[in-house]
Amino acid sequence: MTTSVSREVLQRPRVLPRTDVLETDAELILISEVPGVEPGSVELSRNDDVLNLRATPAEGSPEGWQPTDSEFELPIYERSFRLPVDIEPDGITAAVQNGLLRITLKKRTPRSTRIEVRSA
């Protein structure tokens, strides 16, 4: 059974959140604008070298209030990022504060291997 709330969410416009990408020697940092989003409504997933972001702002009025008119159209933030470097599988963290989502991705340390060369 589909509720009216889930239908409203399905009909929301999709928006690409504005994002800054910063890089250090050890990590990539993505900072995305996601106003109205709580940590529990952010979905991050990684498929190989693509990071997918989906975030849904909370909807509705404060408890006990009944809207008489509504002009805000809350979007769903969706964006995918192709990762330019190899990332540690367990080295991804994310936090939401003041409408900004900060995703930190730890770069995988290159491993060097000495290869023995023999005569044929």
C-alpha positions as CSV (number, residue, x, y, z in Angstrom):
1,M,0.0,0.0,0.0
2,T,1.4,3.4,-1.0
3,T,0.8,6.3,1.3
4,S,0.3,9.9,0.2
5,V,3.6,10.8,1.8
6,S,5.6,8.3,-0.3
7,R,3.8,9.5,-3.4
8,E,4.7,13.0,-2.6
9,V,8.3,12.0,-2.1
10,L,8.3,10.1,-5.5
11,Q,7.0,13.3,-7.2
12,R,9.7,15.6,-5.8
13,P,12.1,17.2,-8.3
14,R,15.6,15.7,-8.5
15,V,18.4,18.2,-7.9
16,L,22.2,17.9,-8.3
17,P,23.6,19.3,-5.1
18,R,26.4,21.9,-5.6
19,T,29.6,20.2,-4.5
20,D,33.3,21.1,-3.9
21,V,35.9,18.4,-4.3
22,L,39.1,18.9,-2.4
23,E,42.2,16.7,-2.4
24,T,45.1,16.1,-0.2
25,D,47.9,13.5,-0.4
26,A,45.9,11.2,1.8
27,E,42.2,11.8,1.0
28,L,39.5,13.2,-1.2
29,I,36.9,15.5,0.5
30,L,33.5,16.2,-1.1
31,I,31.3,19.0,0.4
32,S,27.8,19.1,-0.9
33,E,25.0,21.5,-0.2
34,V,22.0,19.6,1.1
35,P,19.8,22.0,3.1
36,G,17.1,20.5,5.3
37,V,18.7,17.0,5.2
38,E,19.2,15.0,8.4
39,P,22.0,12.3,8.7
40,G,19.4,9.5,8.6
41,S,18.0,10.5,5.2
42,V,21.4,10.4,3.4
43,E,22.1,7.3,1.3
44,L,25.7,6.8,0.1
45,S,26.8,3.8,-1.9
46,R,29.9,2.9,-3.9
47,N,30.1,0.8,-7.0
48,D,33.7,0.3,-8.1
49,D,34.9,3.8,-8.8
50,V,31.5,5.6,-8.6
51,L,30.2,7.1,-5.4
52,N,26.4,7.7,-5.4
53,L,24.6,10.2,-3.2
54,R,20.9,10.5,-2.5
55,A,19.5,12.7,0.3
56,T,15.9,13.6,1.1
57,P,15.0,16.7,3.2
58,A,12.5,16.2,6.0
59,E,9.0,17.3,4.9
60,G,6.1,18.6,6.7
61,S,5.3,21.3,9.2
62,P,6.4,21.5,12.9
63,E,4.4,19.3,15.2
64,G,1.0,20.7,15.9
65,W,1.0,23.1,13.0
66,Q,-1.3,22.8,10.0
67,P,-0.1,24.5,6.7
68,T,-2.5,27.0,5.2
69,D,-0.4,27.5,2.1
70,S,2.8,25.9,0.8
71,E,5.2,27.3,-1.7
72,F,8.3,25.3,-0.9
73,E,9.0,22.3,-3.2
74,L,11.4,20.1,-1.4
75,P,13.8,18.3,-3.8
76,I,15.6,15.0,-3.6
77,Y,19.3,15.5,-3.9
78,E,21.0,13.0,-6.2
79,R,24.5,12.9,-7.7
80,S,27.1,10.4,-8.7
81,F,30.9,11.1,-8.6
82,R,33.5,9.1,-10.6
83,L,36.4,8.7,-8.2
84,P,39.7,9.6,-9.8
85,V,41.8,7.6,-7.4
86,D,41.7,4.2,-5.7
87,I,39.8,4.5,-2.3
88,E,40.2,2.3,0.8
89,P,36.9,0.3,1.1
90,D,36.6,1.0,4.8
91,G,38.0,4.6,4.6
92,I,34.8,6.5,3.8
93,T,33.1,8.7,6.4
94,A,30.3,11.2,6.1
95,A,28.7,13.8,8.3
96,V,25.9,16.4,7.9
97,Q,26.1,19.8,9.6
98,N,24.3,23.1,8.9
99,G,23.1,21.9,5.5
100,L,26.5,20.6,4.3
101,L,27.3,17.0,3.7
102,R,31.1,16.3,4.1
103,I,32.3,13.0,2.7
104,T,35.9,12.0,3.4
105,L,37.4,9.3,1.3
106,K,40.8,7.9,2.3
107,K,43.1,7.1,-0.6
108,R,44.5,3.6,-0.9
109,T,48.2,3.6,-0.3
110,P,50.1,2.4,-3.4
111,R,51.8,-0.9,-2.8
112,S,55.1,-1.5,-4.4
113,T,56.4,-4.9,-5.2
114,R,59.9,-5.9,-6.2
115,I,59.9,-8.2,-9.1
116,E,62.7,-10.6,-9.5
117,V,64.1,-10.8,-13.0
118,R,65.8,-14.1,-14.0
119,S,67.7,-15.1,-17.0
120,A,65.8,-17.2,-19.5
